[in-house]
């Protein structure tokens, strides 16, 4: 890849290289060579530097949906998805920086992942197999695998349950072919102007399941809660680090005088909050999900209503038999399985002391992995 080709060819060569390298992301910035992210680490691609904003613009125009250049010029950024020749889809964000176009492309593998491939605990499947209505949130920081998890949940439902599914995504990442369920996927900017507009009319489309790509504003969150309260199953992603923070994240979109109303609605409609973080594995380039799962039960409902969110971590421990779990126990499981090193687990642990106490009786070898004593 040492040669820089014309931009309309170079972008396709780079996307093919991302797939071949099993990288997750591609970064394009003026004055630097392209960078890929493999196993969480950035690496420069062996090609000359990208010479100008015009060169990157020509790369993006090659793959951008027709007619959306104006949106970039007006807003300084644009999201879209593109299907590469490899069969992988890429989620693209082209954005202006210091007056120049830069871009970030995230690879979405063509094969829809399942729970086993994503190494998710059984409670994920149990929750979607038993829920007919209510709100299921998949949360985590950027790059934690939320989209892949939602896709796995959708795929299981499509294989095992007869539901009418409407998805609202920005952009569409995984394409689904109707199986046991019938599925309509709507993309922001192409099929509908905004999440709020799509949700305003979605209940008229007779859905059983509504999948919302991201809860990112007051209107979208309120519409999701209302749909969940009126007999629909709603699955959505949201940016936050753990189950306890999910409530403050939702409430920050609403004025204080509306918090009691939102808490009451969440207490009634919430089914589960599933948080995840991707942890570097013991084998270089591998990553494993540490998960935290909060299921709504009478105890949780009471805590939500009475603003006792700080009791959530204790509840996760007390109710582990119901399938709830916290990050510390999840990290402990990953260390015991040899998936991650003890050192890495400690680096990511919410409490090093708590994780240490859970790991008593485990012997750490020279490689940082463990064996029972």
C-alpha positions as CSV (number, residue, x, y, z in Angstrom):
1,X,0.0,0.0,0.0
2,X,3.1,2.2,-0.3
3,X,1.7,4.2,-3.3
4,X,-1.0,6.9,-3.1
5,X,-3.6,6.4,-5.8
6,X,-6.1,8.8,-7.1
7,X,-8.6,9.6,-4.3
8,X,-11.6,7.8,-5.9
9,X,-9.5,4.6,-6.0
10,X,-7.5,5.1,-2.8
11,X,-10.6,5.1,-0.5
12,X,-11.7,1.7,-1.8
13,X,-8.2,0.3,-1.4
14,X,-8.0,1.6,2.1
15,X,-11.4,0.1,3.1
16,X,-10.2,-3.2,1.7
17,X,-7.0,-2.9,3.7
18,X,-9.1,-2.3,6.9
19,X,-11.0,-5.5,6.3
20,X,-7.9,-7.5,5.5
21,X,-6.2,-6.2,8.7
22,X,-9.3,-6.9,10.8
23,X,-9.1,-3.3,11.9
24,X,-12.0,-1.5,13.5
25,X,-11.4,2.1,12.3
26,X,-9.8,4.1,9.6
27,X,-8.7,7.8,10.3
28,X,-8.0,10.3,7.5
29,X,-6.4,13.6,8.3
30,X,-4.6,16.1,6.2
31,X,-0.8,16.0,6.5
32,X,-0.7,12.5,8.0
33,X,-0.8,9.0,6.5
34,X,-4.0,7.1,7.0
35,X,-4.3,5.4,10.4
36,X,-6.1,2.2,11.3
37,X,-7.1,0.9,14.7
38,X,-6.3,-2.8,15.4
39,X,-7.1,-4.3,18.8
40,X,-7.6,-0.8,20.2
41,X,-4.2,0.5,19.0
42,X,-3.6,3.1,16.2
43,X,-1.2,2.2,13.5
44,X,-0.1,4.2,10.5
45,X,-0.7,2.7,7.1
46,X,2.4,2.4,4.8
47,X,1.3,5.0,2.3
48,X,2.3,8.7,1.7
49,X,0.6,11.4,3.7
50,X,-2.8,12.7,2.6
51,X,-1.8,15.8,0.8
52,X,-4.8,18.1,1.1
53,X,-8.4,18.6,2.2
54,X,-9.4,18.5,-1.5
55,X,-7.9,15.0,-1.7
56,X,-9.9,13.7,1.3
57,X,-13.0,15.5,0.0
58,X,-12.7,13.6,-3.3
59,X,-12.4,10.4,-1.3
60,X,-15.5,11.1,0.6
61,X,-17.5,12.3,-2.4
62,X,-16.8,8.9,-4.0
63,X,-18.6,7.0,-1.3
64,X,-21.0,9.7,0.1
65,X,-24.8,9.4,-0.7
66,X,-25.6,11.7,-3.6
67,X,-26.9,15.1,-2.7
68,X,-25.4,15.2,0.8
69,X,-22.4,17.3,0.1
70,X,-24.5,20.4,0.8
71,X,-25.2,19.1,4.3
72,X,-21.5,18.8,5.0
73,X,-20.9,22.4,3.8
74,X,-23.7,23.8,5.9
75,X,-23.2,21.8,9.1
76,X,-19.4,21.1,9.1
77,X,-20.0,17.4,9.4
78,X,-22.0,14.4,8.1
79,X,-22.7,10.8,9.1
80,X,-23.4,8.1,6.5
81,X,-22.8,4.4,5.9
82,X,-21.3,2.8,2.8
83,X,-21.1,-0.8,1.7
84,X,-17.6,-1.8,0.7
85,X,-16.6,-4.2,-2.0
86,X,-15.5,-6.7,0.8
87,X,-19.1,-6.9,2.0
88,X,-18.4,-5.0,5.2
89,X,-20.3,-1.8,5.9
90,X,-18.5,1.3,7.1
91,X,-20.0,4.0,9.4
92,X,-18.5,7.2,8.2
93,X,-18.2,10.6,9.8
94,X,-16.7,13.3,7.7
95,X,-16.0,16.5,9.7
96,X,-14.4,19.9,9.3
97,X,-11.3,20.7,11.4
98,X,-9.4,24.0,11.0
99,X,-11.2,24.5,7.7
100,X,-10.1,21.1,6.3
101,X,-12.0,17.9,5.8
102,X,-11.1,14.9,8.0
103,X,-12.9,11.6,8.3
104,X,-13.3,8.6,10.6
105,X,-14.6,5.3,9.2
106,X,-15.7,2.5,11.5
107,X,-15.9,-1.0,10.0
108,X,-19.1,-2.9,10.6
109,X,-18.5,-6.6,9.7
110,X,-20.9,-8.0,7.1
111,X,-21.8,-11.0,9.2
112,X,-24.3,-10.1,12.0
113,X,-22.7,-11.2,15.2
114,X,-24.4,-13.6,17.7
115,X,-24.2,-13.6,21.5
116,X,-21.6,-16.4,21.5
117,X,-19.3,-14.5,19.1
118,X,-19.6,-11.4,21.2
119,X,-19.0,-13.4,24.4
120,X,-22.1,-11.9,26.1
121,X,-23.6,-13.6,29.2
122,X,-26.9,-15.6,28.8
123,X,-28.9,-12.9,30.5
124,X,-28.9,-10.9,27.3
125,X,-30.8,-13.6,25.4
126,X,-33.1,-14.4,28.3
127,X,-34.1,-10.7,28.6
128,X,-35.1,-10.3,25.0
129,X,-36.8,-13.7,24.9
130,X,-39.2,-12.8,27.7
131,X,-39.9,-9.1,27.0
132,X,-42.9,-8.0,25.0
133,X,-42.9,-4.4,26.0
134,X,-40.8,-1.9,28.0
135,X,-37.4,-0.3,27.5
136,X,-34.1,-2.1,27.1
137,X,-31.0,0.1,27.1
138,X,-27.6,-0.9,25.9
139,X,-25.0,1.6,27.2
140,X,-21.3,2.2,27.2
141,X,-18.7,4.6,26.0
142,X,-17.8,5.2,22.3
143,X,-16.3,2.0,20.8
144,X,-17.6,-0.4,23.5
145,X,-19.6,-2.5,21.0
146,X,-23.1,-1.2,21.6
147,X,-24.1,-1.4,18.0
148,X,-22.9,-5.0,17.7
149,X,-24.8,-6.0,20.8
150,X,-28.0,-4.4,19.6
151,X,-27.5,-6.2,16.2
152,X,-27.1,-9.5,18.0
153,X,-30.3,-8.9,20.0
154,X,-32.1,-8.0,16.8
155,X,-30.8,-11.0,15.0
156,X,-31.9,-13.4,17.7
157,X,-35.4,-11.9,17.7
158,X,-35.6,-12.1,13.9
159,X,-34.7,-15.8,14.1
160,X,-37.0,-16.7,17.0
161,X,-39.9,-14.3,17.4
162,X,-42.6,-13.1,15.1
163,X,-42.5,-9.3,15.5
164,X,-43.0,-6.3,13.4
165,X,-39.8,-4.4,13.8
166,X,-39.1,-0.7,13.0
167,X,-35.5,0.5,13.3
168,X,-34.5,4.2,13.3
169,X,-30.7,4.5,12.8
170,X,-28.1,7.2,12.0
171,X,-26.7,5.6,9.9
172,X,-27.9,2.0,9.3
173,X,-25.0,-0.3,10.1
174,X,-26.2,-3.9,9.9
175,X,-28.7,-4.8,7.2
176,X,-31.4,-7.4,8.2
177,X,-33.4,-9.7,6.0
178,X,-36.8,-10.4,7.4
179,X,-37.0,-13.9,9.0
180,X,-39.5,-14.9,11.7
181,X,-40.0,-11.1,12.1
182,X,-40.7,-8.5,9.4
183,X,-38.2,-5.6,9.6
184,X,-38.2,-2.0,8.2
185,X,-35.0,0.0,8.7
186,X,-35.2,3.8,8.5
187,X,-32.1,5.9,8.1
188,X,-31.8,9.5,9.4
189,X,-31.1,11.9,6.5
190,X,-32.4,9.5,3.8
191,X,-35.7,8.0,4.9
192,X,-36.6,10.5,7.7
193,X,-35.1,13.9,8.8
194,X,-34.6,13.2,12.5
195,X,-35.1,10.7,15.3
196,X,-37.9,12.9,16.7
197,X,-39.8,13.0,13.4
198,X,-39.5,9.3,13.0
199,X,-40.7,8.6,16.5
200,X,-43.6,11.0,16.2
201,X,-45.3,8.6,13.8
202,X,-43.8,5.2,14.6
203,X,-46.6,3.9,16.7
204,X,-48.9,4.4,13.7
205,X,-46.9,1.8,11.8
206,X,-48.0,-1.0,14.2
207,X,-44.6,-2.0,15.5
208,X,-44.0,-4.7,18.2
209,X,-40.4,-3.7,18.5
210,X,-38.8,-0.3,18.0
211,X,-35.0,-0.1,17.8
212,X,-33.5,3.4,18.2
213,X,-29.9,3.8,17.2
214,X,-29.1,6.3,20.0
215,X,-30.9,8.3,22.7
216,X,-29.3,11.6,22.2
217,X,-31.8,14.3,23.1
218,X,-34.9,15.1,25.2
219,X,-37.5,14.4,22.4
220,X,-36.0,11.0,21.5
221,X,-35.8,9.9,25.1
222,X,-39.3,11.0,25.9
223,X,-40.7,9.3,22.8
224,X,-38.9,6.1,23.6
225,X,-40.2,6.0,27.2
226,X,-43.8,6.8,26.0
227,X,-43.6,4.0,23.3
228,X,-42.4,1.6,26.0
229,X,-45.2,2.6,28.3
230,X,-47.9,2.0,25.6
231,X,-47.1,-1.7,25.0
232,X,-44.1,-1.6,22.7
233,X,-40.7,-3.2,23.2
234,X,-38.1,-0.5,22.7
235,X,-34.4,-1.2,22.4
236,X,-31.9,1.7,22.3
237,X,-28.3,2.6,22.9
238,X,-27.0,5.5,25.1
239,X,-23.6,6.9,26.0
240,X,-22.8,6.4,29.7
241,X,-20.3,4.3,31.7
242,X,-22.5,2.2,34.1
243,X,-26.0,1.4,35.2
244,X,-26.1,4.0,38.0
245,X,-25.0,6.8,35.6
246,X,-27.7,5.9,33.1
247,X,-30.4,7.5,35.2
248,X,-28.5,10.8,35.6
249,X,-27.7,10.8,31.9
250,X,-31.4,10.5,31.1
251,X,-32.5,13.1,33.6
252,X,-30.0,15.7,32.5
253,X,-32.1,16.3,29.4
254,X,-35.1,17.3,31.5
255,X,-35.7,20.3,33.9
256,X,-35.8,19.5,37.6
257,X,-39.6,19.9,37.8
258,X,-40.0,17.0,35.3
259,X,-37.6,14.5,37.1
260,X,-40.3,12.9,39.2
261,X,-42.5,12.3,36.1
262,X,-39.5,10.8,34.2
263,X,-38.6,8.6,37.2
264,X,-42.1,7.3,37.5
265,X,-42.2,6.5,33.8
266,X,-38.8,4.7,33.9
267,X,-39.8,2.8,37.0
268,X,-42.8,1.4,35.1
269,X,-41.3,0.9,31.6
270,X,-37.6,-0.1,32.2
271,X,-36.8,-3.7,31.6
272,X,-33.0,-3.8,31.7
273,X,-29.9,-1.7,31.4
274,X,-27.0,-3.5,29.8
275,X,-23.6,-1.7,30.1
276,X,-20.4,-2.9,28.5
277,X,-16.7,-2.0,28.1
278,X,-14.3,-3.7,25.7
279,X,-11.2,-4.9,27.6
280,X,-7.8,-5.7,25.9
281,X,-7.3,-9.4,25.9
282,X,-4.3,-11.5,27.0
283,X,-3.6,-12.3,23.4
284,X,-2.5,-9.2,21.5
285,X,-5.3,-7.7,19.3
286,X,-8.1,-9.5,21.2
287,X,-10.8,-7.8,23.2
288,X,-13.4,-9.1,25.6
289,X,-16.6,-7.4,27.0
290,X,-16.9,-6.6,30.7
291,X,-20.6,-6.3,31.3
292,X,-22.9,-4.8,33.9
293,X,-26.6,-5.7,33.8
294,X,-29.4,-4.1,35.9
295,X,-32.8,-5.8,35.6
296,X,-35.9,-4.0,36.8
297,X,-37.6,-5.7,39.8
298,X,-39.5,-4.3,42.8
299,X,-36.4,-3.3,44.6
300,X,-35.0,-1.4,41.6
301,X,-38.3,0.2,40.9
302,X,-38.4,1.6,44.4
303,X,-34.9,3.0,44.1
304,X,-35.7,4.7,40.8
305,X,-38.9,6.3,42.2
306,X,-37.1,7.6,45.3
307,X,-33.9,8.8,43.6
308,X,-31.7,6.3,45.3
309,X,-29.5,5.6,42.3
310,X,-26.5,5.3,44.5
311,X,-27.9,2.0,45.8
312,X,-27.7,0.4,42.4
313,X,-24.2,-1.1,42.8
314,X,-25.3,-2.9,46.0
315,X,-28.4,-4.2,44.3
316,X,-26.3,-5.7,41.4
317,X,-24.5,-7.8,44.0
318,X,-27.6,-8.8,46.0
319,X,-29.5,-9.9,42.9
320,X,-26.9,-11.8,41.1
321,X,-29.1,-14.9,41.2
322,X,-31.6,-13.1,38.9
323,X,-28.9,-12.5,36.3
324,X,-27.7,-9.1,37.4
325,X,-24.0,-8.5,37.3
326,X,-21.5,-5.7,37.9
327,X,-18.2,-4.8,36.2
328,X,-16.0,-6.1,39.0
329,X,-17.4,-9.6,39.0
330,X,-17.3,-9.6,35.2
331,X,-13.6,-8.6,35.2
332,X,-13.0,-11.4,37.8
333,X,-14.6,-13.9,35.4
334,X,-12.5,-12.7,32.5
335,X,-9.3,-13.0,34.6
336,X,-10.3,-16.5,35.9
337,X,-10.9,-17.6,32.3
338,X,-7.5,-16.4,31.2
339,X,-9.1,-14.0,28.7
340,X,-7.5,-10.9,30.2
341,X,-4.4,-10.5,32.5
342,X,-4.8,-9.6,36.2
343,X,-2.9,-6.4,35.5
344,X,-5.3,-5.4,32.8
345,X,-8.3,-6.3,35.0
346,X,-6.9,-4.1,37.8
347,X,-6.4,-1.2,35.4
348,X,-10.1,-1.3,34.4
349,X,-11.6,-2.2,37.8
350,X,-14.0,0.3,39.4
351,X,-12.4,-0.7,42.7
352,X,-9.0,-2.5,42.7
353,X,-9.6,-3.5,46.3
354,X,-12.9,-5.2,45.6
355,X,-11.5,-7.0,42.6
356,X,-8.5,-8.1,44.7
357,X,-10.7,-9.6,47.3
358,X,-12.7,-11.5,44.7
359,X,-9.4,-12.9,43.3
360,X,-8.1,-14.4,46.5
361,X,-7.1,-18.0,46.0
362,X,-5.9,-17.3,42.4
363,X,-2.3,-17.6,41.5
364,X,-0.9,-15.2,39.0
365,X,1.8,-16.6,36.6
366,X,4.7,-14.8,35.1
367,X,2.5,-14.0,32.0
368,X,-0.1,-12.2,34.2
369,X,-2.6,-15.0,33.7
370,X,-4.0,-17.1,36.5
371,X,-4.3,-20.6,37.8
372,X,-6.3,-21.9,40.8
373,X,-4.4,-22.8,43.9
